[in-house]
Amino acid sequence: MLDVITIGRSSIDVYGQQIGGRLEDMATFSKAVGGCPANIAIGTARLGLRSGLITRVGDEHFGRFIREQLVREGVATDGIVTDPQRLTALAILGIRDRESFPLIFYRTDCADAALCEDDIDENFIASAKVIVVTGTHFSRPHSAAAQRKAMRIAKAHGHKVVFDVDYRPNLWGLAAIGDGEARYVRSEEVTKHLSEILPDCDLIVGTEEELHIAGGSEDTLEAIRAIRVISNGTIVCKRGPMGCVVFEGEIPASLEGGVKGSGFPIEVYNTLGAGDAFMSGFLRGWVRGERLSDCCTYANACGAFAVSRLLCSSEIPSWEELQYFLKEGSPHKELRRDRELNHLHWVTTRCEQATPIMALACDHRLQLEDIARDAGAPFEKIRQFKSLAIAAAARVAQGRPGFGVFMDGRYGQDALFEASHKGLWIARPIEKTGSRPLEFECGGSLGAHLVEWPTEQTIKCLCFYHPDDPEELKQRQERELSRAYDACRQEGREILIEIIAGKHGSLGRDTISKVLSRLYDIGIKPDWWKLEGQKDPEAWLAIGDVIERRDPHCRGVMILGLDAPMQDLIDAFEAASVTKWVKGFAIGRTIFVQPARAWLAGEIDDESAVAEMARRFRTFVDAWNGLKITETA
């Protein structure tokens, strides 16, 4: 049983990243799922409802992106039809200033606008407690018929109908094709059209302007009274920074007489999508029968998040994030500047990851150059060897999740392509090999460099850091680690921080846990840690305790190999099994050094190199899979 099914638009939102510039001058854009119903489906899913969507998408890359993202968000996609004749819709937006948001809808004969009655499956509609119909899809006869059919089915099964007025004048043909920013154009024809829908709605939600068009009056209270004459539904009036007001029964003499939800004093960054976030929050409470005042609180808070961030669906908070905000508040009126909220948003909305991750690490550069030099082989052959390493990892993985590689871009660009095609988890280094203090291989701006890296690649940063290092060295390395962390968060990339302490000091029971505590203290919360193997179980318990207390959303720890003997690493696996936080390994030289020497010297062929690396990798996989991992930290 679903809680809610939304019906109508699904598109790709493409938003300019240069804030304050003309849309004509935008140079780069961010992409996300868009369209009111798609946004609400994602928003309600993030807030804990079981959501579904009925729409059409094109049989192309953007259509597949919408499907895949909805699946990642936990939205039921049974109602999505792939249209082989039409392209997925686009919405392109810029932020000119706090009041102006130039917007262009690319919707000429688009896929979602072709929704028709045949796309409405009775069993799917009947599976939801609530359906949400949207105003834009009543602007065309066939999509209007589809929504009316869904409403009839829902009513026949005793379920509720929610109407989001979602008024876009230019999508009704009332404003210029390029005037997507227009929010209100008076139209008796549209009012008449909507008046035929309102009687069958249990909940009606709109801004003041949207209620004006629904009620046929530009006096908000008069418009609401006109709606009440023809509908017994609960009416929600969104009032922007003033919050909202809700009317269940008779309309009082003043707007202030309704059930009110206070607004939140948030700086406006982008208003587009705020209504979808608002609706998501309101439905989170309304579908579950919570008090209207609580529904308003959820809705206003979600709307505040949306207006303070750039995109739409991807900016709607998760339930955990929303609860934290309602309890703790924020010292920032610009919520996108709140590091704690941003961290909660990131960790509760990022893609799920299968664990453990068992990875073959072949991101080594200087080490392979040394091997090639000793073998008298040109460095160019290193590129081919790295491809053989990918083949070895894929041979062991056999398409199963939880297998990965560490690979660099200097010699491994082709190998990175191959790893992606084979579905392997990928970590890619940014550090200059062997640097201490830490330096980045790219030089210049790290963020600008990461823009061209695929989002599926986890950024790996190795730092040789010991808690007994001189203070000046520690501060310099911490500054670079913070730069790496901030760049990854700004660019939407996961980061794995690798710490090696044993090469520059003793490795005691609390050495690594002290390092982790220090990095957490300065605000670094990586998605993954990669740490050297230790034989003392107490050291792993201390590490697990720090992670549990400081960032329980951390994906976990991967054990690195250095060039340790195979049995020593297997012993380290056993010692680490005392904590649930160790969730895999990344071993390189112990696997590839001997095959690399022989292959670069011409002593073995490609297949022999792949087979030997696969054999060694499989030994570690078998050893890991034989462990009994402790379930409590």
C-alpha positions in Angstrom: 0.0 0.0 0.0 1.4 3.4 -1.0 0.8 6.5 0.9 0.7 8.9 -2.1 0.8 8.8 -5.9 1.5 12.1 -7.7 0.5 12.6 -11.3 1.7 14.9 -14.1 4.9 16.7 -15.0 8.4 15.2 -14.8 11.3 17.0 -16.4 15.0 17.8 -16.1 15.8 21.0 -14.2 18.9 22.7 -15.6 19.9 25.6 -13.3 22.5 28.2 -14.0 25.3 28.2 -11.4 26.4 31.9 -11.9 24.2 33.6 -9.3 23.3 37.2 -10.3 24.0 36.8 -14.0 21.7 36.9 -16.9 20.4 33.5 -18.2 21.9 34.6 -21.5 25.4 34.6 -19.9 25.2 31.4 -17.9 28.3 29.2 -18.4 27.6 26.1 -16.3 24.5 24.4 -15.0 23.4 21.9 -12.4 21.0 19.1 -13.3 18.2 17.5 -11.2 14.8 15.8 -11.6 12.1 18.5 -11.9 8.4 19.0 -12.5 6.0 19.5 -9.6 4.6 15.9 -9.3 8.1 14.4 -9.6 9.5 16.8 -7.0 6.6 16.0 -4.6 7.1 12.2 -5.1 10.8 12.6 -4.2 10.1 15.0 -1.3 7.5 12.8 0.3 9.7 9.7 -0.1 12.6 11.5 1.7 10.2 12.4 4.5 9.2 8.8 5.1 6.1 8.3 3.0 5.7 5.5 0.5 5.4 7.4 -2.8 4.7 6.7 -6.4 4.6 8.7 -9.6 2.5 8.6 -12.8 4.1 10.4 -15.8 5.8 9.9 -19.1 9.5 10.2 -19.9 11.4 10.0 -23.2 13.2 6.9 -24.4 16.6 8.6 -24.0 19.2 9.5 -21.5 17.3 12.1 -19.5 14.2 9.8 -19.3 16.4 7.1 -17.9 18.0 9.5 -15.5 14.5 10.4 -14.1 13.7 6.7 -13.7 17.0 5.9 -12.1 16.9 8.8 -9.7 13.3 8.0 -8.6 14.4 4.4 -7.9 17.4 5.8 -5.8 14.9 8.0 -3.9 12.6 5.0 -3.1 9.7 6.2 -5.4 7.6 3.5 -7.0 8.0 3.8 -10.8 5.2 1.4 -11.8 3.2 4.3 -13.3 6.0 5.8 -15.5 5.5 5.2 -19.2 8.4 5.5 -21.6 7.3 7.4 -24.7 9.2 6.4 -27.8 8.1 9.3 -29.9 8.8 12.3 -27.5 11.7 13.8 -25.6 11.7 14.4 -21.8 10.8 18.0 -20.9 13.4 20.5 -19.8 13.2 23.6 -17.5 16.1 26.0 -17.6 16.5 28.6 -14.9 18.8 31.3 -13.7 18.9 33.5 -10.6 19.2 37.1 -11.6 18.5 38.6 -8.1 16.3 37.9 -5.1 13.2 38.7 -7.0 13.9 37.6 -10.6 14.3 34.0 -11.7 14.3 33.8 -15.5 12.8 30.5 -16.5 12.3 28.7 -19.9 10.1 25.6 -20.2 11.0 23.3 -23.1 7.7 21.5 -23.4 6.8 21.5 -27.0 5.3 18.0 -27.6 7.2 16.6 -24.6 6.7 13.2 -23.2 4.9 14.0 -19.9 2.4 16.3 -21.7 1.3 13.3 -23.7 -0.1 11.5 -20.6 -3.5 10.0 -21.4 -6.2 7.8 -19.9 -4.5 4.7 -21.1 -1.6 5.5 -18.8 -3.8 5.3 -15.7 -3.8 1.8 -14.2 -6.7 1.2 -11.8 -4.7 -1.2 -9.6 -1.9 1.2 -9.2 -4.2 4.1 -8.3 -6.1 1.9 -5.9 -2.8 1.0 -4.1 -2.4 4.6 -2.7 -4.2 6.3 0.2 -3.9 9.6 -1.6 -3.4 10.8 -5.1 -2.1 14.3 -6.0 -3.3 15.9 -9.3 -1.7 19.1 -10.6 -3.0 22.1 -12.3 -0.7 22.2 -15.3 -1.9 18.8 -16.5 -5.5 20.0 -16.6 -4.5 22.5 -19.4 -4.6 19.8 -22.2 -7.6 17.6 -22.9 -5.8 14.2 -22.9 -3.7 14.8 -19.7 -6.8 16.3 -18.0 -8.8 13.2 -18.9 -6.0 11.1 -17.4 -6.1 12.9 -14.1 -9.9 12.8 -14.0 -9.8 9.1 -14.5 -7.4 8.8 -11.6 -9.7 10.9 -9.4 -12.7 8.7 -10.2 -10.7 5.5 -9.3 -9.4 7.0 -6.1 -12.9 8.1 -5.0 -14.4 4.7 -5.9 -11.9 3.1 -3.6 -12.5 5.5 -0.8 -9.2 7.3 -1.1 -8.4 11.0 -1.0 -7.6 13.5 -3.8 -5.2 16.3 -3.3 -5.1 19.2 -5.8 -1.9 21.3 -6.2 -3.0 24.3 -8.2 0.5 24.5 -9.7 -0.5 27.5 -12.0 2.0 28.3 -14.8 0.3 30.8 -17.1 2.5 30.2 -20.1 1.8 26.5 -19.9 -1.9 27.4 -20.3 -1.0 29.6 -23.3 -1.6 32.8 -21.3 1.9 34.2 -21.4 4.7 34.3 -23.9 6.5 31.0 -24.6 9.7 32.3 -23.1 8.0 33.8 -20.0 8.2 30.8 -17.7 8.7 33.1 -14.8 5.2 34.5 -15.0 3.2 33.4 -11.9 -0.2 35.0 -12.4 -2.4 35.9 -15.4 -6.1 36.4 -14.8 -8.3 34.0 -16.8 -12.0 33.3 -16.5 -11.5 30.3 -18.7 -8.9 28.7 -16.4 -11.0 29.6 -13.3 -14.1 27.8 -14.9 -11.9 24.9 -15.8 -10.6 24.5 -12.3 -14.1 25.0 -10.8 -15.1 21.7 -12.3 -12.2 19.9 -10.5 -12.4 21.5 -7.0 -15.6 19.7 -5.8 -13.9 16.3 -5.9 -10.8 17.4 -4.0 -10.1 16.7 -0.3 -7.2 19.0 0.0 -6.5 22.1 -2.2 -3.1 23.8 -2.0 -1.9 27.0 -3.6 -0.2 30.3 -3.2 -2.4 33.4 -2.9 -2.1 34.0 -6.7 -3.0 30.3 -7.4 -6.0 30.5 -5.1 -7.0 33.7 -7.0 -7.1 31.8 -10.3 -8.9 28.9 -8.6 -11.5 31.1 -6.9 -11.9 33.7 -9.6 -11.1 36.7 -7.4 -7.9 38.7 -6.8 -9.0 39.2 -3.2 -7.5 36.2 -1.4 -10.2 35.8 1.2 -13.0 36.2 -1.4 -11.2 33.6 -3.6 -11.1 31.1 -0.7 -14.8 31.7 0.0 -15.6 31.1 -3.6 -13.7 27.8 -3.4 -15.5 26.8 -0.3 -18.9 27.3 -2.0 -18.1 24.5 -4.4 -15.7 22.3 -2.3 -15.7 20.9 1.2 -11.9 20.2 0.9 -9.3 21.5 3.3 -7.8 24.7 1.7 -4.2 25.6 2.3 -3.0 29.1 1.4 0.8 29.4 1.1 2.0 32.9 2.0 5.7 32.8 1.4 7.8 34.2 4.3 4.5 34.6 6.4 4.1 30.8 6.4 0.6 29.4 5.6 -2.9 29.4 6.8 -5.4 26.4 6.6 -9.2 26.3 6.5 -11.0 23.1 7.2 -14.6 24.3 7.5 -16.3 27.7 7.3 -14.1 30.5 6.1 -13.6 33.1 8.9 -13.8 36.9 8.5 -10.0 37.2 8.3 -7.1 35.1 6.9 -5.7 35.1 10.4 -8.7 33.1 11.6 -7.5 29.9 10.0 -5.0 27.3 11.4 -1.6 29.0 11.0 1.8 27.7 10.6 4.6 30.2 11.3 7.2 30.9 8.6 10.9 30.7 9.1 13.2 33.8 8.6 15.3 32.4 5.8 17.1 34.3 3.1 15.6 33.8 -0.3 18.0 32.2 -2.8 15.6 30.6 -5.3 11.9 30.4 -5.0 11.3 27.8 -7.7 10.5 24.5 -6.1 9.6 25.9 -2.7 5.9 25.0 -3.3 6.8 21.4 -4.1 8.9 21.2 -0.9 6.0 22.8 1.0 3.6 20.2 -0.3 5.9 17.4 0.5 6.1 18.5 4.1 2.4 19.1 4.5 1.6 15.7 3.1 4.1 14.1 5.5 1.7 15.1 8.3 -1.7 15.2 6.6 -1.5 11.6 5.1 -0.7 10.3 8.6 -3.5 12.2 10.3 -1.3 14.6 12.3 -2.5 17.9 13.6 -2.8 20.6 11.0 -0.5 22.9 12.9 2.2 20.2 12.7 1.5 19.8 9.0 2.0 23.5 8.6 5.3 23.4 10.5 6.7 20.6 8.4 5.6 22.4 5.2 7.0 25.8 6.1 10.3 24.3 7.2 10.6 22.3 4.0 9.8 25.4 1.9 12.5 27.3 3.8 15.0 24.7 2.9 14.0 24.9 -0.8 14.2 28.7 -1.1 17.6 28.7 0.6 19.2 26.3 -1.9 19.7 26.2 -5.6 17.8 23.2 -7.0 14.3 21.7 -6.4 13.9 18.0 -5.7 17.5 17.4 -4.7 17.3 20.2 -2.0 14.2 18.9 -0.2 15.2 17.7 3.3 15.2 14.2 4.6 13.0 13.4 7.6 16.1 13.2 9.9 17.4 16.6 8.5 14.0 18.2 9.1 13.7 16.9 12.6 17.2 18.2 13.4 16.2 21.7 12.1 13.0 21.8 14.0 14.7 20.9 17.2 18.0 22.7 16.9 17.2 25.5 14.4 20.1 27.1 12.6 22.3 30.1 13.3 22.2 30.8 9.5 19.5 32.5 7.6 21.2 31.1 4.5 20.6 27.4 5.3 23.0 26.3 2.6 25.8 27.8 4.8 25.0 25.5 7.8 27.6 22.8 7.8 25.8 20.5 10.1 22.6 20.7 8.1 24.5 20.3 4.9 26.2 17.2 6.3 22.9 15.7 7.4 21.4 16.5 3.9 24.4 14.8 2.2 24.5 11.6 4.2 20.8 11.1 4.2 20.2 11.6 0.5 23.3 10.2 -1.1 23.1 7.0 -3.1 23.0 3.7 -1.2 26.2 1.7 -1.2 26.6 -2.0 -1.0 29.1 -3.1 1.6 31.6 -4.5 2.2 33.7 -3.1 -0.5 36.5 -5.3 -1.5 38.9 -3.4 -3.8 42.0 -4.0 -5.8 44.1 -0.9 -5.5 46.1 0.0 -8.5 46.2 3.8 -8.3 50.0 3.7 -7.7 52.1 5.8 -10.0 55.7 6.2 -8.7 55.8 2.5 -7.7 54.8 1.3 -11.1 57.3 3.8 -12.7 60.1 2.2 -10.6 59.0 -1.3 -11.7 58.9 -0.3 -15.3 62.3 1.4 -15.1 63.8 -1.7 -13.5 62.3 -3.9 -16.3 63.5 -1.5 -19.0 59.9 -0.9 -20.1 58.4 2.4 -21.3 56.1 4.1 -18.9 53.4 4.0 -21.6 53.0 0.3 -20.9 51.8 1.1 -17.4 48.5 2.2 -18.9 48.0 -1.2 -20.4 48.9 -3.0 -17.2 46.3 -0.9 -15.3 43.7 -2.2 -17.7 44.8 -5.7 -16.9 44.2 -5.0 -13.2 40.6 -3.9 -14.0 40.1 -7.2 -15.9 41.4 -9.1 -12.8 39.1 -7.3 -10.4 36.1 -7.8 -12.8 37.0 -11.5 -13.1 36.7 -11.9 -9.3 33.7 -9.7 -9.0 31.6 -11.5 -11.7 29.2 -8.6 -11.8 28.4 -8.8 -8.1 28.0 -5.6 -6.0 30.6 -4.7 -3.4 33.7 -5.0 -5.6 35.9 -2.0 -6.5 39.2 -0.6 -7.7 41.4 2.3 -6.8 42.6 3.9 -10.0 44.4 7.1 -11.0 43.9 9.3 -14.0 47.6 9.8 -14.9 48.1 6.3 -16.3 44.7 4.8 -15.6 42.2 6.9 -17.7 41.3 4.0 -20.0 41.2 1.7 -17.0 38.7 4.1 -15.3 36.5 3.9 -18.4 36.6 0.1 -18.3 35.9 0.0 -14.5 32.8 2.1 -15.0 31.6 -0.1 -17.8 32.0 -3.2 -15.7 30.1 -1.7 -12.8 33.0 -1.6 -10.3 33.0 0.9 -7.4 35.8 3.4 -8.1 38.1 5.5 -5.9 40.4 8.0 -7.6 43.3 9.8 -6.0 43.9 13.5 -5.8 47.1 13.6 -3.8 50.6 14.1 -5.3 52.2 10.7 -4.7 54.3 10.6 -1.6 53.8 14.2 -0.7 54.3 15.2 3.0 53.0 17.8 3.6 50.0 16.9 1.5 49.9 18.4 -2.0 47.4 17.8 -4.8 48.5 16.4 -8.1 46.4 18.8 -10.2 47.8 22.0 -8.8 45.7 25.2 -8.8 42.0 24.9 -8.0 41.0 21.4 -6.8 37.3 22.2 -7.2 37.7 23.3 -10.9 39.7 20.1 -11.5 37.0 17.8 -10.0 34.2 19.3 -12.2 35.2 16.9 -15.1 35.3 13.8 -12.9 32.3 11.5 -13.0 30.1 11.7 -9.9 30.3 7.9 -9.5 34.0 8.2 -8.7 34.8 8.5 -5.0 37.6 11.0 -4.4 40.5 9.5 -2.5 43.0 11.6 -0.6 46.0 10.0 1.1 47.7 11.9 4.0 50.8 10.8 5.9 49.7 12.2 9.3 50.8 11.3 12.8 49.4 12.9 16.0 53.0 13.6 17.1 53.9 15.5 14.0 55.2 19.1 14.5 52.3 21.5 14.9 53.2 23.5 11.8 53.1 20.3 9.7 49.8 19.2 11.1 48.2 22.6 10.5 49.3 22.6 6.9 48.1 19.1 6.2 44.8 19.8 8.0 44.3 22.9 5.8 44.7 20.8 2.6 42.5 18.0 3.9 39.8 20.7 4.6 40.2 22.0 1.1 39.7 18.5 -0.3 36.7 17.9 1.9 35.1 21.3 1.0 35.7 20.8 -2.7 34.1 17.4 -2.7 31.0 18.6 -0.9 30.7 21.6 -3.2 31.0 19.4 -6.2 28.7 16.6 -4.9 31.4 14.0 -4.7 32.0 11.3 -2.0 35.4 11.5 -0.4 37.6 8.8 1.1 40.4 10.0 3.4 43.4 7.6 3.7 45.6 8.0 6.8 49.0 6.4 7.1 50.6 7.1 10.4 53.0 4.2 10.9 55.6 5.4 8.4 56.4 8.5 10.5 56.0 7.4 14.1 55.0 4.6 16.4 51.6 3.0 15.9 50.0 2.5 19.3 46.6 1.5 20.4 45.2 5.0 20.2 47.3 6.5 17.4 44.7 6.4 14.6 41.7 7.1 16.8 43.5 10.3 17.9 43.9 11.3 14.2 40.3 10.7 13.5 39.2 12.7 16.5 41.3 15.6 15.5 40.0 15.6 11.9 36.4 15.4 13.2 37.2 18.3 15.5 38.1 20.6 12.5 34.8 19.6 10.7 36.0 16.9 8.3 33.5 14.1 8.0 34.5 11.9 5.1 32.2 9.3 3.6 35.0 6.7 4.0 38.2 6.2 5.9 41.0 4.1 4.6 43.4 3.0 7.4 46.4 0.8 7.8 45.9 -2.7 9.2 46.6 -3.3 12.9 46.9 -6.5 14.8 45.5 -5.1 18.1 41.7 -5.4 18.3 41.6 -2.7 20.9 42.9 -0.2 18.4 40.0 -1.0 16.1 37.5 -0.7 18.9 38.9 2.8 19.7 38.5 3.7 16.0 35.0 2.4 15.9 34.1 4.3 19.0 35.2 7.6 17.6 33.2 7.1 14.4 30.1 6.0 16.3 30.2 9.1 18.4 31.3 11.7 15.8 29.6 10.6 12.6 27.3 7.5 12.8 26.5 8.1 9.1 30.0 7.3 8.0 30.1 4.6 5.4 32.9 2.9 7.3 36.6 2.0 7.2 38.6 0.2 4.5 41.8 -1.6 5.5 44.8 -0.6 3.3 47.5 -3.1 2.4 50.8 -1.1 1.8 53.1 -3.9 0.8 52.5 -6.2 3.8 52.7 -10.0 3.4 49.4 -11.7 2.6 49.1 -13.4 6.0 49.8 -10.2 7.9 46.9 -8.6 6.1 44.6 -11.5 6.7 45.5 -11.3 10.4 44.6 -7.6 10.3 41.2 -8.5 8.9 40.7 -10.8 11.9 41.7 -8.1 14.4 39.4 -5.6 12.7 36.4 -7.9 12.9 35.7 -6.7 16.5 33.9 -3.6 15.1 31.1 -3.2 12.6 32.8 0.0 11.2 35.4 -1.9 9.2 33.6 -2.5 6.0 36.1 -3.7 3.4 39.6 -3.5 2.2 41.7 -2.0 -0.6 44.9 -3.9 -1.3 47.3 -3.2 -4.1 51.0 -4.0 -4.1 50.6 -7.3 -2.4 48.4 -8.3 -5.4 50.0 -6.6 -8.4 53.7 -6.1 -7.8 55.0 -9.5 -8.8 52.7 -9.8 -11.8 53.7 -6.3 -12.9 57.4 -7.1 -12.7 57.0 -10.2 -14.8 54.6 -8.6 -17.3 56.6 -5.4 -17.8 59.8 -7.5 -18.3 58.0 -9.6 -21.0 58.2 -12.8 -18.9 54.4 -13.4 -18.8 51.5 -12.6 -21.2 48.3 -10.6 -20.5 46.3 -13.6 -19.5 48.9 -14.8 -17.1 49.1 -11.4 -15.4 45.3 -11.2 -15.1 45.0 -14.7 -13.8 47.7 -14.2 -11.1 46.2 -10.9 -9.9 42.8 -12.4 -9.8 44.1 -15.4 -7.8 45.7 -13.1 -5.2 42.7 -10.8 -5.1 40.4 -13.8 -4.6 42.5 -15.0 -1.7 41.7 -11.8 0.2 38.1 -11.9 -0.8 37.8 -15.4 0.5 39.5 -14.5 3.7 37.2 -11.5 4.2 34.1 -13.5 3.5 35.2 -16.0 6.1 35.2 -13.5 8.9 32.4 -13.1 11.5 32.0 -9.3 11.7 30.9 -8.0 15.1 27.6 -6.2 14.8 28.0 -3.8 17.6 30.7 -1.1 17.9 
